């Protein structure tokens, strides 16, 4: 398995685990309790930071072998990396469409959305972006393999 493919699998695992944990917290406590519950915010921030740090470690460990001056990437890896941003772009756009439609429909009668949601949108889009890159890389390997 190529280092890029290993990185994608590890990144996908970390991203899914972090997403499931954060989603479980929001399902248990409710998204609108974000403003009142400082403990909830701290737990979600901690999960997000741990996920980012773990992904950074994965990037570092899969970047190069000891004693090698640069990352080993062949032509196939370069083609896959050039196509992965399209998966990321579509995933981000679809996520924003879902957020926009859902929030508009749920809070239509109130005429405004609670202030918590723009921040949650931001965090979720960052997570979707990382997950979509890993998925784009894995799709690329599957198509080229």
Secondary structure as the mmCIF struct_conf table of DSSP 4:
data_model
#
loop_
_struct_conf.conf_type_id
_struct_conf.id
_struct_conf.beg_label_comp_id
_struct_conf.beg_label_asym_id
_struct_conf.beg_label_seq_id
_struct_conf.end_label_comp_id
_struct_conf.end_label_asym_id
_struct_conf.end_label_seq_id
HELX_RH_AL_P HELX_RH_AL_P1 UNK A 3 UNK A 29
HELX_RH_3T_P HELX_RH_3T_P1 UNK A 31 UNK A 34
TURN_TY1_P TURN_TY1_P1 UNK A 35 UNK A 36
HELX_RH_AL_P HELX_RH_AL_P2 UNK A 38 UNK A 61
TURN_TY1_P TURN_TY1_P2 UNK A 62 UNK A 63
TURN_TY1_P TURN_TY1_P3 UNK A 66 UNK A 67
BEND BEND1 UNK A 69 UNK A 70
HELX_RH_AL_P HELX_RH_AL_P3 UNK A 75 UNK A 106
TURN_TY1_P TURN_TY1_P4 UNK A 107 UNK A 111
BEND BEND2 UNK A 112 UNK A 112
TURN_TY1_P TURN_TY1_P5 UNK A 115 UNK A 115
HELX_RH_AL_P HELX_RH_AL_P4 UNK A 116 UNK A 144
#
